[in-house]
Each structure stands twice: as structure tokens, then as C-alpha cells.
Amino acid sequence: MIDREKVLAVLRRRFPGASDMDTAAAANAIVGLDEEWREVDCTDLRELMDRLRSGHEFRLLERFPGQR
């Protein structure tokens, strides 16, 4: 389970100009993702393509080296 307070801390650090109401809404949305989304640990692109064709939806995130 995602710790909502940790999510709030990250959002406040990343978006210092955002209002408390905006960061709270974003944290609520992120914490609620547990029910619908999960991290996929798969490097087999064929398997991922098969899942995509069968109706699975994916969101791809990338973190650039050296960026926080």
C-alpha cells in the first residue's frame, strides 16, 4: 500500500507552487491507483504486446539519470 504522507511530501517538493488542495487531490488519486494499477516487472516485449492486444492498458514512466 502506498503511504499517502510520503506521496504528499514528494508532491510538495516537486510542485512547490501548488496549493494544499491540489496536492491533496493528487495524492488521493495516486493512493487510489492500487486497486486498478500495478507495477509490471517484465522485460519481454512480446509478452507485453500480447497483453496490449488482449485489452490491457499500460502507462510507461521513465526516470532520467541524475534527476530527482
PASEBA-1860 file (N, C-alpha, C; in nm, 3 decimals):
! residues 68
1> MIDREKVL> 0.084/-0.118/0.000/0.000/0.000/0.000/0.088/0.124/0.000 ~ 0.048/0.224/-0.074/0.124/0.348/-0.085/0.096/0.436/0.036 ~ 0.200/0.493/0.094/0.189/0.581/0.209/0.151/0.721/0.159 ~ 0.030/0.765/0.192/-0.022/0.893/0.144/0.066/1.009/0.189 ~ 0.117/1.006/0.310/0.202/1.115/0.361/0.332/1.126/0.281 ~ 0.390/1.014/0.242/0.510/1.017/0.160/0.479/1.076/0.022 ~ 0.363/1.038/-0.032/0.322/1.093/-0.162/0.304/1.244/-0.151 ~ 0.240/1.290/-0.045/0.223/1.435/-0.025/0.359/1.505/-0.017
9> AVLRRRFP> 0.453/1.446/0.055/0.585/1.507/0.068/0.654/1.520/-0.068 ~ 0.645/1.416/-0.149/0.705/1.420/-0.282/0.636/1.525/-0.369 ~ 0.505/1.529/-0.366/0.431/1.626/-0.447/0.465/1.769/-0.406 ~ 0.474/1.794/-0.277/0.508/1.929/-0.229/0.648/1.970/-0.273 ~ 0.740/1.874/-0.270/0.878/1.904/-0.312/0.885/1.927/-0.463 ~ 0.812/1.846/-0.540/0.818/1.857/-0.686/0.740/1.976/-0.740 ~ 0.632/2.013/-0.670/0.545/2.121/-0.716/0.525/2.223/-0.604 ~ 0.630/2.300/-0.573/0.624/2.391/-0.458/0.518/2.500/-0.471
17> GASDMDTA> 0.476/2.534/-0.590/0.376/2.638/-0.609/0.232/2.588/-0.604 ~ 0.214/2.459/-0.594/0.078/2.402/-0.593/0.012/2.426/-0.457 ~ -0.119/2.442/-0.460/-0.194/2.463/-0.336/-0.205/2.333/-0.258 ~ -0.234/2.344/-0.129/-0.254/2.225/-0.046/-0.370/2.141/-0.100 ~ -0.474/2.208/-0.150/-0.589/2.136/-0.203/-0.549/2.056/-0.327 ~ -0.466/2.115/-0.413/-0.421/2.045/-0.534/-0.333/1.925/-0.501 ~ -0.239/1.942/-0.407/-0.153/1.830/-0.372/-0.231/1.720/-0.301 ~ -0.330/1.758/-0.220/-0.412/1.657/-0.152/-0.494/1.578/-0.254
25> AAANAIVG> -0.550/1.646/-0.354/-0.628/1.578/-0.457/-0.540/1.483/-0.538 ~ -0.420/1.530/-0.572/-0.327/1.445/-0.648/-0.286/1.322/-0.566 ~ -0.257/1.342/-0.437/-0.219/1.231/-0.350/-0.333/1.130/-0.339 ~ -0.456/1.179/-0.324/-0.571/1.089/-0.317/-0.582/1.006/-0.443 ~ -0.561/1.068/-0.558/-0.570/0.996/-0.685/-0.459/0.891/-0.696 ~ -0.339/0.927/-0.657/-0.226/0.833/-0.666/-0.246/0.716/-0.571 ~ -0.284/0.745/-0.447/-0.303/0.638/-0.349/-0.414/0.544/-0.393 ~ -0.514/0.595/-0.462/-0.624/0.512/-0.510/-0.589/0.424/-0.627
33> LDEEWREV> -0.471/0.442/-0.686/-0.431/0.363/-0.802/-0.407/0.217/-0.768 ~ -0.381/0.186/-0.642/-0.351/0.048/-0.602/-0.454/-0.051/-0.651 ~ -0.579/-0.012/-0.652/-0.686/-0.104/-0.687/-0.688/-0.138/-0.836 ~ -0.647/-0.044/-0.919/-0.657/-0.064/-1.063/-0.525/-0.092/-1.132 ~ -0.415/-0.041/-1.076/-0.287/-0.046/-1.142/-0.186/-0.123/-1.059 ~ -0.089/-0.179/-1.126/0.022/-0.245/-1.058/0.148/-0.226/-1.141 ~ 0.261/-0.234/-1.075/0.388/-0.223/-1.145/0.414/-0.353/-1.219 ~ 0.455/-0.342/-1.343/0.483/-0.460/-1.424/0.634/-0.479/-1.429
41> DCTDLREL> 0.678/-0.595/-1.386/0.820/-0.628/-1.388/0.842/-0.728/-1.501 ~ 0.852/-0.676/-1.622/0.864/-0.764/-1.739/0.952/-0.697/-1.843 ~ 1.046/-0.771/-1.895/1.133/-0.717/-1.999/1.106/-0.784/-2.133 ~ 1.007/-0.872/-2.138/0.972/-0.943/-2.260/0.870/-0.860/-2.338 ~ 0.918/-0.789/-2.440/0.829/-0.701/-2.515/0.720/-0.777/-2.589 ~ 0.747/-0.898/-2.630/0.643/-0.979/-2.697/0.528/-1.007/-2.602 ~ 0.561/-1.042/-2.478/0.458/-1.067/-2.377/0.375/-0.941/-2.352 ~ 0.442/-0.827/-2.342/0.371/-0.701/-2.321/0.280/-0.669/-2.440
49> MDRLRSGH> 0.327/-0.694/-2.560/0.245/-0.669/-2.679/0.122/-0.760/-2.680 ~ 0.140/-0.885/-2.641/0.026/-0.978/-2.631/-0.076/-0.926/-2.530 ~ -0.028/-0.877/-2.417/-0.120/-0.821/-2.317/-0.192/-0.699/-2.371 ~ -0.120/-0.615/-2.443/-0.180/-0.495/-2.502/-0.289/-0.532/-2.602 ~ -0.261/-0.629/-2.685/-0.360/-0.673/-2.784/-0.485/-0.734/-2.719 ~ -0.467/-0.792/-2.600/-0.582/-0.854/-2.532/-0.660/-0.756/-2.446 ~ -0.625/-0.628/-2.452/-0.704/-0.526/-2.385/-0.643/-0.462/-2.262 ~ -0.524/-0.507/-2.224/-0.457/-0.444/-2.109/-0.413/-0.304/-2.148
57> EFRLLERF> -0.411/-0.214/-2.052/-0.366/-0.076/-2.075/-0.239/-0.054/-1.996 ~ -0.141/0.012/-2.056/-0.014/0.039/-1.990/0.015/0.188/-1.993 ~ 0.080/0.235/-1.888/0.135/0.370/-1.882/0.283/0.353/-1.855 ~ 0.366/0.413/-1.936/0.510/0.396/-1.924/0.571/0.520/-1.861 ~ 0.650/0.500/-1.757/0.721/0.609/-1.690/0.870/0.588/-1.706 ~ 0.940/0.698/-1.723/1.086/0.692/-1.735/1.146/0.795/-1.641 ~ 1.251/0.755/-1.573/1.323/0.849/-1.488/1.459/0.871/-1.550 ~ 1.494/0.997/-1.570/1.622/1.029/-1.630/1.732/1.020/-1.525
65> PGQR> 1.847/0.964/-1.558/1.957/0.953/-1.464/1.997/1.090/-1.409 ~ 2.018/1.094/-1.279/2.064/1.218/-1.218/1.955/1.318/-1.185 ~ 1.830/1.289/-1.219/1.721/1.384/-1.192/1.641/1.335/-1.073 ~ 1.600/1.424/-0.989/1.518/1.392/-0.871/1.390/1.467/-0.873
END
